[in-house]
Amino acid sequence: MEMRRQAHVVYRCQYHIVWIPRYRYNVLVDGVKEYLLIKLDEVRKYYPEVEYVERNIQKDHVHVVISFPPRHSIAKVVQVMKQNTGKALKEKFDYLKRLYWRDGGIWSVGYFVSTVGLDEAMIQRYVRYQEKEDAGQAKLVF
């Protein structure tokens, strides 16, 4: 992924996020899986700065590698994805309404997140040659 630019920031922020359905039920089967992908894409309509790098949906959990500007918090982005998709899935699939009738949403409260970073040697090389890069004497490849 290349560097992104906005008004006063240049960034390359990627996160690996995993979340599960409540009670880790195997509810993300074929039809639900495709509908979930559609709903994740719809989140981008309202938050166009969010970019999905990779997505993988298993029967009992969701993996997303995502990029967004540093002005957004990870917690807020996860909240938006889980709220919008969970509500839509419950409305579309009656068996999810029956399965989760008492507990509210279909997603578990927590999530896992880790950053996806650059190679350590690449960062050291960048810092070492930054002065030459700024002067236009060196061209670094990321």
C-alpha positions as CSV (number, residue, x, y, z in Angstrom):
1,M,0.0,0.0,0.0
2,E,1.3,3.4,-0.9
3,M,1.4,6.5,1.3
4,R,-1.9,8.5,1.5
5,R,-2.1,12.2,1.7
6,Q,-4.6,14.6,3.2
7,A,-4.5,18.3,4.0
8,H,-1.9,18.2,6.8
9,V,-0.9,14.5,7.0
10,V,0.8,11.8,5.1
11,Y,0.0,8.4,6.4
12,R,0.2,4.6,5.9
13,C,-2.0,3.1,8.6
14,Q,-3.2,-0.4,8.2
15,Y,-4.9,-2.5,10.9
16,H,-5.8,-6.2,11.1
17,I,-9.2,-6.5,12.8
18,V,-11.0,-9.6,13.9
19,W,-14.5,-9.9,15.5
20,I,-16.9,-12.7,16.2
21,P,-20.6,-13.3,16.4
22,R,-22.0,-13.4,20.0
23,Y,-21.3,-16.9,21.5
24,R,-19.1,-17.7,18.5
25,Y,-22.1,-19.3,16.7
26,N,-21.4,-20.5,13.2
27,V,-23.9,-18.1,11.6
28,L,-21.8,-16.5,8.8
29,V,-22.7,-19.2,6.3
30,D,-22.9,-18.7,2.5
31,G,-25.8,-16.3,2.1
32,V,-25.0,-14.3,5.2
33,K,-21.4,-14.1,4.2
34,E,-22.2,-12.5,0.8
35,Y,-24.7,-10.1,2.4
36,L,-22.1,-9.1,5.0
37,L,-19.6,-8.3,2.3
38,I,-22.2,-6.1,0.6
39,K,-22.9,-4.3,3.9
40,L,-19.2,-3.8,4.6
41,D,-19.0,-2.1,1.1
42,E,-21.9,0.1,2.0
43,V,-20.0,1.4,5.1
44,R,-17.6,2.9,2.6
45,K,-20.4,5.0,1.0
46,Y,-20.6,7.0,4.3
47,Y,-16.9,6.7,5.2
48,P,-15.0,6.8,1.8
49,E,-11.6,7.2,3.5
50,V,-11.9,3.6,4.8
51,E,-10.2,1.2,2.5
52,Y,-10.5,-2.5,2.7
53,V,-7.1,-4.1,1.8
54,E,-8.3,-7.7,2.5
55,R,-11.5,-9.3,3.9
56,N,-12.1,-12.9,4.9
57,I,-15.3,-14.2,6.5
58,Q,-15.3,-17.5,8.2
59,K,-18.4,-19.2,9.7
60,D,-17.6,-17.9,13.2
61,H,-15.4,-14.8,12.7
62,V,-14.5,-11.9,10.4
63,H,-11.0,-10.8,9.4
64,V,-10.5,-7.4,7.9
65,V,-7.2,-5.6,6.9
66,I,-8.2,-2.0,6.7
67,S,-6.7,1.4,6.2
68,F,-8.0,4.7,7.3
69,P,-6.6,8.2,8.3
70,P,-5.1,8.6,11.7
71,R,-7.8,11.1,12.7
72,H,-10.3,8.2,13.1
73,S,-9.9,6.0,16.1
74,I,-9.8,2.2,15.7
75,A,-12.7,1.9,18.2
76,K,-14.9,4.2,16.2
77,V,-14.3,2.4,12.9
78,V,-14.9,-1.0,14.4
79,Q,-18.1,0.3,16.1
80,V,-19.4,1.7,12.8
81,M,-18.7,-1.6,10.9
82,K,-20.2,-3.8,13.6
83,Q,-23.3,-1.6,14.2
84,N,-24.2,-1.2,10.5
85,T,-23.6,-4.8,9.5
86,G,-25.1,-6.4,12.6
87,K,-28.4,-4.4,12.3
88,A,-28.7,-5.2,8.6
89,L,-28.0,-8.9,9.0
90,K,-30.7,-9.2,11.7
91,E,-33.2,-7.4,9.5
92,K,-32.4,-9.6,6.5
93,F,-32.2,-13.0,8.1
94,D,-35.1,-14.2,10.3
95,Y,-33.0,-17.0,11.9
96,L,-30.6,-14.4,13.3
97,K,-33.5,-12.5,14.8
98,R,-34.7,-15.7,16.5
99,L,-31.2,-16.7,17.6
100,Y,-30.3,-13.3,19.1
101,W,-33.7,-12.1,20.2
102,R,-32.8,-11.5,23.8
103,D,-29.2,-10.2,23.5
104,G,-29.6,-7.4,21.1
105,G,-26.8,-7.4,18.5
106,I,-25.3,-10.3,16.8
107,W,-21.7,-9.3,17.3
108,S,-19.7,-10.0,20.4
109,V,-18.7,-6.9,22.4
110,G,-14.9,-7.1,21.9
111,Y,-12.6,-7.4,18.9
112,F,-8.9,-8.0,18.2
113,V,-6.7,-5.4,16.4
114,S,-3.1,-5.3,15.5
115,T,-1.1,-2.9,13.3
116,V,0.4,-3.9,10.0
117,G,3.7,-2.2,9.8
118,L,6.6,-1.7,7.5
119,D,9.8,-3.8,7.7
120,E,12.1,-2.6,10.5
121,A,15.1,-2.4,8.2
122,M,13.1,-0.4,5.8
123,I,12.2,2.2,8.5
124,Q,15.9,2.4,9.6
125,R,16.9,3.0,6.0
126,Y,14.3,5.7,5.6
127,V,15.4,7.5,8.7
128,R,19.1,7.2,7.8
129,Y,18.6,8.7,4.3
130,Q,15.8,11.1,5.0
131,E,18.0,14.2,4.6
132,K,19.1,13.1,1.1
133,E,15.5,12.2,0.3
134,D,14.2,15.6,1.2
135,A,17.0,17.2,-0.9
136,G,15.9,15.1,-3.9
137,Q,19.3,13.2,-4.0
138,A,17.9,9.7,-3.0
139,K,14.9,7.8,-4.2
140,L,13.6,5.3,-1.7
141,V,11.4,2.5,-2.7
142,F,8.8,1.3,-0.1
